[in-house]
Amino acid sequence: MKKYRSGVLFGEELEALYKDAKENGFALPAVNTIGTNTINATLETAAKVNSPVIIQFSNGGAQFIAGKGMPNDHLQGNIAGGISGALHIHNVAKYYGVPVVLHTDHAAKKWLPWISGLIDAGQQFFKEKGQPLFSSHMLDLSEEPIEENIETSVEFYKRMAPMGMGIEIELGVTGGEEDGVDNTGIENERLYTQPKEVAYAYEHLKQVGNLFTIAAAFGNVHGVYSPGNVTLRPDILKNSQEYIKQHFGTSEKPVFFVFHGGSGSPQHQIREAISYGAIKMNIDTDLQWAFWEGILNNYKKYEDFLQGQLGNPEGVDKPNKKHYDPRIWLRKGEENFVKRLEVAFEDLNCVNRNA
């Protein structure tokens, strides 16, 4: 028997998964996807390691699913792409046998209409199917005053909670650059969230429900960086857990934390963050490279067969269709993506977690 059913999780199932991760010392890889190739490769990997997975779309990733040629003057591309990607996952995840947490990534203030549109679609889906379209959404209002951040997050959470959805918020700023958001010049102190800020968010979100996660900054940076360029302090998560426990009389590790900017992080710091209650880690940059590397290596191997439709070392009139067919080289990208994502599952102690 599987611990979790296949398909998109929500409500009590989602909360049970979060608690399982926190209590048993593992975290779920949250994979940014931009189309069916990366969605399917993520599902393939999760099935291979027999574990749940988080599949998410950034704003730009959602738009890419709809197509860059689609008009987007009212964010209709972002919204339609998010819906389309979600429906694909609903349609195929059950056949892979994979439990999926379906999520959206970093929605800054200007992208709130995107999330609102997805919630509208989710409410209609809920009426028809009895479950939400997405498991959760992320609001990243970390650049706003904390009072506005939490007030707005609570408003959105109140719309989502009746459908059994969760919410993710961000406190402090994840450095680096991702999907058009550039925080490379951010002041150093903003890269480290204070326990009292976590407690403030916890107090207000808890009044709505239990399904919330907090991306607290502890020196995290989006992208890949050289060793020594970033100082991670996972102990900030530990200090925040202890602060909340003391102030609210909770049990151990009351907060579900999220680790952003995890690409390139050493396993021991990943595992340390997990030990302090991180139940989710975003992975994007390393997987982008892995997908490209798979295509690149295939090109190098068959370079002489990829210079024209006809003509190769086997003869001047020999066709090359079997090498330039997109299904061939895109699959090579998927295969290398799967290999790298398996490493992430291992780093996160998230292998065979659906047994």
Residue frames as qw, qx, qy, qz and C-alpha x, y, z in Angstrom:
[[0.000, 0.886, 0.463, 0.000, 0.00, 0.00, 0.00],
 [0.363, 0.453, -0.026, 0.814, 1.15, 3.51, -0.84],
 [0.236, -0.376, -0.514, 0.734, 1.18, 6.06, 1.96],
 [0.216, 0.525, 0.093, -0.818, -0.26, 8.80, -0.26],
 [0.664, 0.536, 0.520, -0.038, -2.60, 8.55, -3.21],
 [0.431, 0.060, 0.428, 0.792, -1.42, 9.54, -6.67],
 [0.081, 0.776, 0.467, 0.416, -2.59, 12.84, -8.09],
 [0.091, 0.551, -0.158, 0.814, -2.77, 16.37, -6.71],
 [0.440, -0.369, -0.708, 0.411, -2.89, 16.51, -2.90],
 [0.146, -0.536, -0.004, -0.831, -4.79, 19.03, -0.79],
 [0.667, -0.551, -0.074, -0.496, -6.40, 19.46, 2.61],
 [0.782, -0.523, 0.312, -0.133, -5.77, 16.78, 5.22],
 [0.935, 0.194, 0.084, 0.285, -3.56, 14.79, 2.84],
 [0.415, 0.726, -0.170, 0.520, -1.33, 17.81, 2.26],
 [0.387, -0.764, 0.326, -0.401, -1.06, 18.56, 5.97],
 [0.942, -0.260, 0.214, 0.005, -0.25, 14.91, 6.68],
 [0.808, 0.419, -0.037, 0.413, 2.57, 15.03, 4.13],
 [0.106, 0.802, -0.262, 0.525, 4.03, 18.22, 5.61],
 [0.651, -0.621, 0.325, -0.291, 3.93, 16.72, 9.11],
 [0.983, 0.032, 0.101, 0.147, 5.48, 13.49, 7.85],
 [0.605, 0.607, -0.166, 0.487, 8.37, 15.42, 6.31],
 [0.142, -0.778, 0.328, -0.517, 9.02, 17.48, 9.43],
 [0.785, -0.474, 0.308, -0.254, 8.76, 14.57, 11.85],
 [0.950, 0.002, 0.264, 0.164, 10.80, 12.15, 9.77],
 [0.396, -0.650, 0.361, 0.539, 13.55, 14.46, 8.57],
 [0.482, 0.201, 0.607, 0.600, 13.03, 14.85, 4.85],
 [0.199, 0.586, 0.053, -0.784, 12.10, 17.65, 2.50],
 [0.663, 0.538, 0.519, 0.037, 10.26, 17.65, -0.80],
 [0.329, -0.114, 0.390, 0.853, 12.04, 18.92, -3.91],
 [0.345, 0.759, 0.364, -0.415, 10.00, 21.77, -5.41],
 [0.512, 0.017, 0.569, 0.643, 10.72, 21.68, -9.12],
 [0.276, 0.637, 0.004, -0.720, 10.16, 24.72, -11.31],
 [0.517, 0.229, 0.757, 0.328, 8.73, 23.51, -14.61],
 [0.144, 0.479, -0.170, -0.849, 8.03, 25.33, -17.87],
 [0.623, 0.287, -0.422, -0.593, 6.19, 22.77, -20.01],
 [0.958, -0.085, -0.005, -0.272, 5.30, 19.13, -20.42],
 [0.712, 0.402, -0.511, 0.266, 8.93, 18.04, -20.90],
 [0.117, 0.388, -0.638, 0.655, 10.01, 19.17, -17.45],
 [0.691, -0.241, 0.233, -0.640, 6.67, 18.28, -15.84],
 [0.956, 0.087, -0.214, -0.183, 6.85, 14.74, -17.20],
 [0.580, 0.393, -0.588, 0.405, 10.52, 14.34, -16.28],
 [0.233, -0.409, 0.531, -0.704, 9.69, 15.40, -12.72],
 [0.853, -0.113, 0.127, -0.494, 6.88, 12.87, -12.51],
 [0.860, 0.290, -0.417, 0.043, 9.14, 10.19, -13.98],
 [0.292, 0.438, -0.650, 0.548, 11.78, 10.86, -11.31],
 [0.483, -0.319, 0.434, -0.690, 9.29, 10.89, -8.44],
 [0.942, 0.027, -0.084, -0.323, 7.89, 7.57, -9.62],
 [0.709, 0.393, -0.535, 0.238, 11.42, 6.16, -9.87],
 [0.179, 0.307, -0.666, 0.655, 12.30, 7.10, -6.26],
 [0.430, -0.485, -0.757, -0.082, 8.76, 6.32, -5.00],
 [0.251, -0.373, -0.433, 0.782, 8.23, 9.66, -3.31],
 [0.167, 0.884, 0.422, -0.112, 5.88, 12.65, -3.43],
 [0.465, 0.063, 0.180, 0.865, 7.09, 15.78, -5.22],
 [0.112, 0.773, 0.278, -0.559, 6.23, 19.46, -5.51],
 [0.443, 0.349, 0.494, 0.662, 5.74, 20.73, -9.06],
 [0.044, -0.774, -0.299, 0.557, 5.55, 24.49, -9.39],
 [0.463, 0.625, 0.337, 0.531, 5.30, 27.26, -11.96],
 [0.235, -0.370, -0.106, 0.893, 6.86, 30.67, -11.70],
 [0.367, 0.715, 0.223, -0.552, 5.03, 33.55, -13.32],
 [0.248, 0.625, -0.544, -0.503, 7.32, 33.39, -16.33],
 [0.135, -0.107, 0.978, 0.117, 7.14, 29.59, -16.42],
 [0.403, 0.500, 0.690, -0.335, 3.34, 29.71, -16.50],
 [0.386, 0.743, -0.080, -0.541, 3.42, 32.21, -19.35],
 [0.060, 0.471, -0.795, -0.377, 5.86, 30.00, -21.26],
 [0.332, 0.173, 0.925, -0.069, 3.43, 27.08, -21.00],
 [0.446, 0.704, 0.410, -0.372, 0.75, 29.19, -22.69],
 [0.653, 0.437, 0.333, 0.521, 3.27, 30.36, -25.30],
 [0.314, -0.420, -0.024, 0.851, 5.32, 33.53, -25.55],
 [0.042, 0.173, 0.524, 0.833, 3.34, 34.46, -28.65],
 [0.210, -0.660, -0.717, -0.080, 0.06, 34.63, -26.72],
 [0.066, -0.696, 0.002, -0.715, -1.17, 38.14, -25.78],
 [0.585, -0.329, -0.604, 0.429, -0.47, 38.85, -22.12],
 [0.058, 0.477, -0.041, 0.876, -1.45, 42.48, -21.65],
 [0.596, -0.506, 0.087, -0.618, -3.86, 41.51, -18.86],
 [0.268, -0.415, 0.840, -0.225, -1.80, 38.53, -17.59],
 [0.880, 0.154, 0.067, -0.444, -4.08, 36.19, -19.54],
 [0.681, 0.446, -0.579, 0.044, -1.01, 34.29, -20.73],
 [0.019, 0.383, -0.772, 0.507, 0.25, 33.82, -17.19],
 [0.619, -0.054, 0.477, -0.621, -3.16, 32.71, -15.94],
 [0.876, 0.302, -0.125, -0.355, -4.03, 30.47, -18.89],
 [0.532, 0.477, -0.686, 0.137, -0.58, 28.88, -18.83],
 [0.196, -0.307, 0.760, -0.538, -0.86, 28.12, -15.13],
 [0.772, 0.097, 0.309, -0.546, -4.27, 26.54, -15.64],
 [0.798, 0.435, -0.359, -0.211, -3.06, 24.54, -18.65],
 [0.311, 0.450, -0.788, 0.281, -0.02, 23.18, -16.80],
 [0.418, -0.185, 0.663, -0.594, -2.13, 22.31, -13.78],
 [0.847, 0.208, 0.093, -0.480, -4.67, 20.43, -15.88],
 [0.653, 0.458, -0.602, -0.030, -1.90, 18.43, -17.53],
 [0.041, 0.339, -0.830, 0.441, -0.64, 17.35, -14.10],
 [0.639, 0.008, 0.459, -0.617, -4.15, 16.43, -12.97],
 [0.835, 0.355, -0.168, -0.386, -4.54, 14.35, -16.14],
 [0.729, 0.415, -0.540, 0.073, -1.28, 12.39, -16.02],
 [0.129, -0.567, 0.676, -0.453, 0.04, 12.24, -12.43],
 [0.812, -0.160, 0.376, -0.416, -2.31, 9.41, -11.50],
 [0.928, 0.344, -0.138, -0.042, -0.84, 7.24, -14.26],
 [0.390, 0.589, -0.586, 0.397, 2.68, 7.83, -12.98],
 [0.739, -0.421, -0.513, 0.119, 1.45, 6.84, -9.52],
 [0.421, 0.131, -0.308, 0.843, 2.90, 10.02, -8.00],
 [0.226, -0.822, -0.465, 0.238, 1.45, 12.21, -5.21],
 [0.396, 0.397, 0.122, 0.819, 1.93, 15.82, -6.29],
 [0.147, -0.732, -0.334, 0.576, 1.86, 19.10, -4.42],
 [0.411, 0.572, 0.414, 0.576, 0.93, 21.53, -7.20],
 [0.359, -0.711, -0.203, 0.569, 2.24, 24.99, -6.43],
 [0.419, 0.827, 0.080, 0.366, 3.11, 28.41, -7.84],
 [0.671, -0.174, -0.172, 0.700, 6.38, 30.17, -7.08],
 [0.291, -0.297, -0.078, 0.906, 7.29, 33.79, -6.14],
 [0.096, 0.742, 0.521, 0.410, 4.35, 36.12, -6.78],
 [0.256, -0.102, -0.223, 0.935, 5.47, 39.65, -5.98],
 [0.207, 0.502, 0.428, -0.722, 2.95, 42.46, -5.47],
 [0.338, 0.428, -0.344, -0.765, 2.64, 43.17, -9.20],
 [0.312, 0.080, -0.888, -0.328, 1.80, 39.52, -9.84],
 [0.293, 0.119, 0.743, -0.589, -1.05, 39.26, -7.34],
 [0.655, 0.338, -0.016, -0.675, -3.66, 39.48, -10.15],
 [0.487, 0.310, -0.790, -0.204, -2.06, 36.31, -11.59],
 [0.065, -0.004, -0.924, 0.376, -2.64, 34.45, -8.33],
 [0.435, 0.253, 0.403, -0.765, -6.13, 35.90, -8.00],
 [0.633, 0.342, -0.380, -0.581, -6.97, 34.63, -11.48],
 [0.406, 0.178, -0.896, 0.006, -5.68, 31.16, -10.63],
 [0.147, 0.104, 0.781, -0.598, -7.73, 31.13, -7.42],
 [0.583, 0.295, 0.051, -0.755, -10.83, 32.09, -9.43],
 [0.629, 0.283, -0.642, -0.334, -10.15, 29.15, -11.75],
 [0.201, 0.125, -0.917, 0.322, -9.50, 26.95, -8.72],
 [0.388, 0.130, 0.539, -0.736, -12.84, 27.84, -7.16],
 [0.713, 0.306, -0.208, -0.596, -14.63, 26.84, -10.35],
 [0.504, 0.285, -0.815, -0.026, -12.59, 23.62, -10.52],
 [0.072, -0.073, 0.824, -0.557, -13.49, 22.93, -6.89],
 [0.609, 0.189, 0.239, -0.733, -17.20, 23.30, -7.66],
 [0.756, 0.353, -0.385, -0.395, -16.90, 20.81, -10.52],
 [0.668, 0.283, -0.678, 0.119, -14.37, 18.31, -9.12],
 [0.765, -0.618, -0.159, -0.089, -14.52, 18.68, -5.34],
 [0.741, -0.359, 0.041, 0.565, -10.84, 19.56, -5.12],
 [0.028, 0.888, -0.105, -0.448, -8.77, 22.67, -5.88],
 [0.728, 0.668, -0.133, 0.075, -6.83, 23.16, -9.10],
 [0.386, 0.577, -0.552, 0.462, -3.63, 23.89, -7.15],
 [0.677, -0.356, -0.565, 0.309, -2.49, 22.58, -3.78],
 [0.403, -0.717, -0.178, 0.540, -1.03, 25.95, -2.78],
 [0.422, 0.805, 0.077, 0.410, 0.23, 29.31, -3.98],
 [0.597, -0.286, -0.197, 0.723, 3.18, 31.45, -2.94],
 [0.063, 0.967, 0.151, 0.195, 2.92, 35.16, -2.23],
 [0.680, -0.072, -0.129, 0.718, 6.31, 36.85, -2.10],
 [0.043, -0.929, -0.176, -0.324, 5.67, 40.26, -0.55],
 [0.748, -0.368, -0.173, 0.525, 9.03, 40.33, 1.20],
 [0.370, 0.256, 0.077, 0.890, 9.90, 43.69, -0.37],
 [0.300, -0.684, -0.264, -0.610, 6.85, 45.29, 1.29],
 [0.253, -0.469, 0.542, -0.650, 6.52, 46.25, 4.97],
 [0.102, 0.007, -0.986, 0.130, 5.89, 43.14, 7.03],
 [0.359, 0.318, 0.564, -0.672, 2.45, 44.38, 8.11],
 [0.584, 0.464, -0.203, -0.635, 1.36, 44.68, 4.47],
 [0.288, 0.306, -0.892, -0.166, 3.01, 41.36, 3.62],
 [0.029, 0.111, 0.946, -0.303, 1.08, 39.46, 6.25],
 [0.422, 0.394, 0.367, -0.729, -2.20, 41.36, 5.87],
 [0.557, 0.439, -0.405, -0.577, -2.32, 40.65, 2.14],
 [0.253, 0.208, -0.944, -0.047, -1.21, 37.04, 2.62],
 [0.223, 0.193, 0.807, -0.512, -3.98, 36.47, 5.17],
 [0.538, 0.431, 0.069, -0.721, -6.57, 37.91, 2.75],
 [0.535, 0.376, -0.649, -0.388, -5.49, 35.49, 0.03],
 [0.096, 0.114, -0.966, 0.213, -5.25, 32.57, 2.44],
 [0.425, 0.238, 0.569, -0.663, -8.86, 33.16, 3.50],
 [0.662, 0.424, -0.218, -0.578, -9.91, 32.64, -0.14],
 [0.491, 0.390, -0.769, -0.124, -7.82, 29.49, -0.47],
 [0.164, -0.233, 0.853, -0.438, -8.31, 27.72, 2.85],
 [0.714, 0.134, 0.359, -0.586, -11.96, 26.67, 2.27],
 [0.815, 0.426, -0.303, -0.250, -10.74, 24.58, -0.68],
 [0.929, -0.295, 0.149, 0.167, -8.07, 22.84, 1.40],
 [0.629, 0.636, -0.132, 0.428, -5.26, 24.86, -0.16],
 [0.648, -0.506, -0.124, 0.555, -2.08, 25.99, 1.51],
 [0.240, 0.959, -0.040, 0.143, -0.11, 29.21, 1.21],
 [0.759, -0.111, -0.074, 0.637, 3.61, 29.97, 1.18],
 [0.010, 0.998, 0.035, 0.045, 4.96, 33.37, 2.16],
 [0.713, 0.269, -0.219, 0.609, 8.43, 34.88, 2.16],
 [0.393, -0.914, -0.033, 0.096, 10.10, 36.83, 4.96],
 [0.417, -0.597, 0.467, 0.501, 13.39, 38.52, 4.23],
 [0.584, 0.699, -0.208, -0.356, 14.81, 38.41, 0.73],
 [0.880, -0.006, 0.380, 0.286, 16.39, 35.59, -1.24],
 [0.100, -0.719, 0.350, 0.592, 19.39, 37.10, -2.98],
 [0.369, -0.048, 0.779, 0.504, 20.52, 36.63, -6.56],
 [0.408, 0.311, -0.231, -0.827, 18.36, 36.76, -9.68],
 [0.247, 0.162, 0.952, 0.076, 15.54, 34.50, -10.84],
 [0.183, 0.606, 0.750, 0.193, 12.80, 34.83, -13.45],
 [0.146, 0.694, 0.250, 0.659, 13.35, 38.56, -13.92],
 [0.488, -0.860, -0.082, -0.127, 13.51, 39.44, -10.22],
 [0.621, 0.429, -0.362, 0.547, 16.97, 40.81, -9.42],
 [0.579, -0.811, -0.032, -0.079, 18.04, 40.96, -5.77],
 [0.815, 0.199, -0.215, 0.501, 21.78, 40.87, -6.43],
 [0.243, 0.475, -0.244, 0.810, 22.34, 44.28, -4.80],
 [0.585, -0.679, -0.329, -0.297, 20.19, 43.72, -1.72],
 [0.175, -0.715, 0.502, -0.455, 21.47, 44.86, 1.67],
 [0.369, 0.215, -0.889, 0.166, 23.09, 41.99, 3.55],
 [0.222, -0.030, 0.716, -0.662, 20.87, 42.21, 6.64],
 [0.690, 0.185, 0.026, -0.699, 17.76, 41.61, 4.57],
 [0.612, 0.260, -0.723, -0.187, 19.13, 38.17, 3.66],
 [0.300, -0.021, -0.867, 0.398, 18.58, 37.04, 7.25],
 [0.480, -0.566, -0.391, -0.545, 15.05, 36.87, 8.71],
 [0.086, -0.351, 0.628, -0.689, 14.56, 37.59, 12.41],
 [0.139, -0.229, -0.950, 0.159, 12.64, 35.16, 14.69],
 [0.179, 0.430, 0.477, -0.745, 10.19, 37.88, 15.74],
 [0.392, 0.326, -0.365, -0.779, 9.21, 38.33, 12.08],
 [0.338, -0.016, -0.916, -0.217, 8.51, 34.63, 11.74],
 [0.048, -0.321, -0.807, 0.493, 6.47, 34.73, 14.93],
 [0.291, 0.380, 0.105, -0.872, 4.43, 37.67, 13.62],
 [0.463, 0.193, -0.615, -0.608, 3.58, 35.78, 10.46],
 [0.259, -0.092, -0.957, 0.095, 2.87, 32.55, 12.37],
 [0.112, 0.300, 0.627, -0.711, 0.45, 34.29, 14.73],
 [0.433, 0.390, -0.005, -0.813, -1.68, 35.80, 11.97],
 [0.476, 0.220, -0.716, -0.461, -1.66, 32.92, 9.49],
 [0.110, -0.048, -0.958, 0.261, -2.47, 30.41, 12.23],
 [0.356, 0.286, 0.449, -0.768, -5.79, 32.18, 12.75],
 [0.619, 0.368, -0.290, -0.630, -6.83, 31.09, 9.24],
 [0.978, 0.091, -0.120, -0.143, -5.45, 27.54, 9.11],
 [0.725, -0.515, 0.412, 0.199, -2.50, 25.20, 9.56],
 [0.804, 0.309, 0.361, 0.357, -1.46, 24.81, 5.92],
 [0.225, 0.966, -0.125, 0.039, 1.11, 27.55, 5.57],
 [0.845, -0.044, 0.005, 0.533, 4.82, 27.44, 4.89],
 [0.108, -0.973, 0.070, 0.190, 7.33, 30.20, 5.46],
 [0.767, 0.401, -0.052, 0.499, 10.34, 30.91, 3.27],
 [0.398, -0.896, 0.060, 0.186, 12.57, 32.59, 5.82],
 [0.560, 0.736, -0.302, 0.230, 15.81, 34.02, 4.49],
 [0.746, -0.607, 0.202, 0.185, 18.97, 32.60, 6.02],
 [0.246, -0.623, 0.533, 0.517, 21.47, 33.82, 3.44],
 [0.676, 0.318, 0.650, 0.139, 19.88, 31.98, 0.52],
 [0.114, 0.577, -0.342, -0.733, 20.70, 33.08, -3.03],
 [0.819, 0.466, 0.265, -0.205, 18.99, 32.13, -6.27],
 [0.588, 0.726, -0.355, -0.021, 21.26, 30.71, -8.93],
 [0.926, -0.060, -0.161, 0.335, 24.62, 28.97, -8.70],
 [0.094, -0.945, 0.269, -0.162, 27.49, 30.51, -6.79],
 [0.587, 0.413, -0.614, 0.328, 31.10, 29.68, -6.00],
 [0.712, -0.454, -0.473, 0.250, 31.88, 28.19, -2.60],
 [0.458, -0.269, -0.252, 0.809, 32.53, 30.92, -0.03],
 [0.006, 0.274, 0.259, 0.926, 30.46, 33.57, -1.82],
 [0.560, -0.493, -0.281, -0.603, 27.35, 32.88, 0.24],
 [0.044, 0.196, -0.798, 0.568, 27.09, 32.45, 4.00],
 [0.598, -0.378, -0.556, -0.437, 24.14, 30.25, 4.86],
 [0.100, -0.253, 0.674, -0.687, 22.88, 30.31, 8.45],
 [0.519, -0.294, -0.726, -0.341, 20.33, 27.50, 8.87],
 [0.296, -0.234, -0.708, 0.597, 20.46, 28.14, 12.62],
 [0.242, -0.027, 0.018, -0.970, 18.10, 31.08, 11.96],
 [0.630, -0.203, -0.560, -0.499, 15.39, 28.48, 11.34],
 [0.566, -0.216, -0.724, 0.329, 16.23, 26.74, 14.61],
 [0.123, -0.091, -0.392, 0.907, 16.14, 30.02, 16.52],
 [0.416, -0.111, -0.217, -0.876, 12.77, 30.92, 15.01],
 [0.652, -0.246, -0.689, -0.201, 11.28, 27.55, 15.95],
 [0.464, -0.229, -0.644, 0.563, 12.45, 27.95, 19.55],
 [0.053, -0.012, 0.139, -0.989, 11.22, 31.55, 19.73],
 [0.552, -0.189, -0.377, -0.719, 7.71, 30.59, 18.58],
 [0.635, -0.232, -0.733, 0.074, 7.60, 27.56, 20.86],
 [0.310, -0.170, -0.538, 0.765, 8.40, 29.75, 23.86],
 [0.164, 0.032, 0.045, -0.985, 6.02, 32.58, 22.95],
 [0.635, -0.046, -0.289, -0.715, 3.01, 30.50, 21.92],
 [0.574, -0.253, 0.692, -0.357, 3.50, 27.33, 23.95],
 [0.803, 0.364, -0.282, -0.378, 3.58, 25.11, 20.89],
 [0.956, -0.127, 0.222, 0.144, 5.09, 21.68, 20.37],
 [0.508, -0.422, 0.457, 0.596, 8.58, 21.23, 18.91],
 [0.186, -0.094, 0.600, 0.772, 9.26, 22.84, 15.52],
 [0.368, 0.565, 0.576, -0.462, 5.83, 24.44, 14.96],
 [0.356, 0.726, -0.153, -0.568, 6.70, 26.02, 11.58],
 [0.820, 0.312, 0.408, 0.252, 6.90, 24.40, 8.14],
 [0.114, -0.761, 0.285, 0.571, 9.92, 26.16, 6.61],
 [0.785, 0.589, 0.170, 0.088, 10.95, 26.41, 2.95],
 [0.538, -0.464, 0.367, 0.600, 14.52, 26.50, 1.61],
 [0.562, 0.818, 0.104, -0.060, 14.84, 28.80, -1.41],
 [0.255, 0.856, -0.449, 0.023, 17.99, 29.23, -3.43],
 [0.835, -0.377, 0.400, -0.033, 19.20, 25.70, -2.82],
 [0.846, 0.505, -0.085, 0.149, 21.15, 25.10, -6.04],
 [0.491, 0.594, -0.440, 0.460, 24.79, 24.44, -5.28],
 [0.497, -0.663, 0.345, -0.440, 24.25, 24.13, -1.52],
 [0.219, 0.330, -0.906, 0.149, 26.31, 21.42, 0.21],
 [0.607, -0.307, -0.692, -0.242, 24.36, 18.41, 1.43],
 [0.418, -0.241, -0.667, 0.568, 25.28, 18.95, 5.08],
 [0.092, 0.113, 0.198, -0.969, 23.69, 22.42, 5.09],
 [0.530, -0.146, -0.505, -0.665, 20.63, 21.11, 3.28],
 [0.606, -0.273, -0.744, 0.074, 20.27, 18.37, 5.89],
 [0.224, -0.153, -0.506, 0.819, 20.83, 20.90, 8.69],
 [0.319, -0.034, -0.089, -0.943, 17.99, 23.08, 7.38],
 [0.628, -0.204, -0.645, -0.385, 15.76, 19.99, 7.20],
 [0.483, -0.206, -0.736, 0.427, 16.56, 19.17, 10.82],
 [0.022, -0.194, -0.352, 0.916, 15.20, 22.60, 11.78],
 [0.387, 0.526, 0.612, -0.446, 11.88, 22.10, 9.98],
 [0.289, 0.476, -0.422, -0.715, 12.51, 22.83, 6.30],
 [0.658, 0.188, 0.715, -0.144, 10.08, 20.55, 4.47],
 [0.639, 0.710, 0.288, 0.063, 10.52, 21.96, 0.94],
 [0.372, -0.546, 0.334, 0.673, 13.48, 23.03, -1.14],
 [0.578, 0.760, 0.044, -0.293, 13.21, 24.80, -4.47],
 [0.554, -0.271, 0.600, 0.509, 15.40, 23.47, -7.26],
 [0.536, 0.794, 0.186, -0.217, 15.57, 25.22, -10.61],
 [0.162, 0.850, -0.441, -0.236, 18.98, 26.42, -11.77],
 [0.334, -0.384, 0.852, 0.124, 20.73, 23.04, -11.51],
 [0.605, 0.339, 0.718, -0.060, 17.89, 21.36, -13.39],
 [0.461, 0.842, -0.012, -0.281, 17.95, 23.97, -16.15],
 [0.027, 0.696, -0.684, -0.218, 21.59, 23.13, -16.69],
 [0.490, -0.096, 0.866, -0.007, 20.93, 19.39, -16.55],
 [0.653, 0.586, 0.442, -0.188, 18.27, 19.63, -19.26],
 [0.371, 0.865, -0.267, -0.208, 20.55, 21.68, -21.49],
 [0.228, -0.576, 0.777, 0.111, 23.53, 19.41, -20.80],
 [0.665, 0.150, 0.730, -0.056, 21.55, 16.40, -21.97],
 [0.609, 0.762, 0.194, -0.105, 20.80, 18.11, -25.27],
 [0.085, 0.872, -0.460, -0.144, 24.36, 19.41, -25.60],
 [0.433, -0.383, 0.811, 0.093, 25.92, 15.99, -25.09],
 [0.704, 0.399, 0.587, -0.034, 23.56, 14.47, -27.62],
 [0.447, 0.882, -0.057, -0.136, 24.54, 17.14, -30.14],
 [0.116, -0.740, 0.648, 0.137, 28.24, 16.52, -29.58],
 [0.603, -0.098, 0.791, 0.029, 27.75, 12.78, -30.04],
 [0.565, 0.479, 0.647, 0.178, 25.83, 13.16, -33.31],
 [0.010, -0.715, 0.080, 0.694, 27.22, 16.46, -34.54],
 [0.080, -0.242, 0.716, 0.650, 28.04, 15.09, -37.99],
 [0.046, 0.412, 0.883, 0.219, 24.41, 13.95, -38.36],
 [0.053, -0.790, -0.512, 0.333, 22.99, 17.33, -37.37],
 [0.208, -0.390, 0.241, 0.864, 24.37, 19.65, -40.03],
 [0.371, 0.185, -0.408, -0.814, 21.58, 19.18, -42.56],
 [0.818, 0.062, 0.239, -0.519, 18.54, 17.13, -43.41],
 [0.958, 0.285, -0.022, 0.039, 20.60, 14.97, -45.75],
 [0.576, 0.612, -0.410, 0.355, 24.19, 13.85, -45.65],
 [0.621, -0.695, 0.327, -0.160, 26.25, 12.33, -42.88],
 [0.185, -0.578, 0.784, 0.132, 29.25, 10.00, -42.41],
 [0.619, 0.115, 0.775, -0.056, 27.11, 7.11, -43.68],
 [0.418, 0.370, 0.649, 0.517, 26.53, 8.77, -47.07],
 [0.041, -0.041, 0.098, 0.994, 25.80, 12.08, -48.80],
 [0.431, -0.260, -0.469, -0.726, 22.17, 11.11, -49.40],
 [0.402, -0.291, -0.830, 0.254, 21.50, 9.58, -45.98],
 [0.301, -0.732, -0.243, -0.561, 18.64, 11.29, -44.07],
 [0.264, 0.189, -0.624, 0.711, 19.13, 12.66, -40.56],
 [0.499, -0.502, -0.242, -0.663, 15.53, 12.86, -39.41],
 [0.801, -0.388, -0.452, 0.053, 16.01, 10.32, -36.63],
 [0.560, -0.105, -0.326, 0.755, 18.59, 12.67, -35.08],
 [0.025, 0.132, -0.052, 0.990, 16.92, 16.08, -35.45],
 [0.459, -0.546, -0.606, -0.354, 13.40, 14.96, -34.57],
 [0.202, -0.611, 0.317, -0.696, 12.69, 17.09, -31.44],
 [0.881, -0.374, -0.037, -0.288, 11.40, 14.01, -29.64],
 [0.866, 0.135, -0.310, 0.367, 14.93, 12.57, -29.78],
 [0.401, 0.338, -0.355, 0.774, 16.94, 15.47, -28.35],
 [0.444, -0.547, 0.103, -0.702, 14.24, 16.71, -25.98],
 [0.928, -0.294, -0.206, -0.103, 14.15, 13.22, -24.50],
 [0.703, 0.177, -0.370, 0.581, 17.91, 13.42, -23.94],
 [0.062, -0.496, 0.246, -0.830, 17.27, 16.60, -21.99],
 [0.759, -0.434, -0.065, -0.481, 14.59, 14.84, -19.94],
 [0.919, -0.072, -0.345, 0.177, 16.86, 11.88, -19.18],
 [0.479, 0.256, -0.392, 0.742, 19.64, 14.09, -17.84],
 [0.365, -0.497, 0.085, -0.783, 17.07, 16.14, -15.89],
 [0.884, -0.334, -0.232, -0.230, 15.91, 12.91, -14.24],
 [0.776, 0.069, -0.409, 0.475, 19.48, 11.99, -13.24],
 [0.167, 0.351, -0.315, 0.865, 20.05, 15.37, -11.57],
 [0.564, -0.450, -0.020, -0.692, 16.67, 15.38, -9.86],
 [0.885, -0.207, -0.416, 0.043, 17.41, 11.93, -8.39],
 [0.504, 0.159, -0.432, 0.730, 20.42, 13.51, -6.68],
 [0.230, -0.402, 0.135, -0.876, 18.15, 16.20, -5.21],
 [0.810, -0.363, -0.267, -0.375, 15.77, 13.57, -3.82],
 [0.813, -0.074, -0.437, 0.377, 18.74, 11.87, -2.18],
 [0.254, 0.301, -0.313, 0.864, 20.15, 15.14, -0.78],
 [0.434, -0.368, 0.062, -0.820, 16.74, 15.88, 0.73],
 [0.159, -0.087, 0.923, -0.338, 16.46, 12.41, 2.27],
 [0.619, 0.289, 0.199, -0.703, 13.33, 11.99, 0.18],
 [0.383, 0.248, -0.818, -0.350, 13.68, 8.50, -1.30],
 [0.401, -0.223, -0.886, -0.065, 10.96, 5.86, -0.89],
 [0.102, 0.041, 0.483, -0.869, 8.77, 8.23, 1.11],
 [0.645, 0.014, -0.138, -0.752, 5.55, 6.88, -0.38],
 [0.434, 0.072, -0.898, -0.012, 6.05, 3.35, 0.88]]
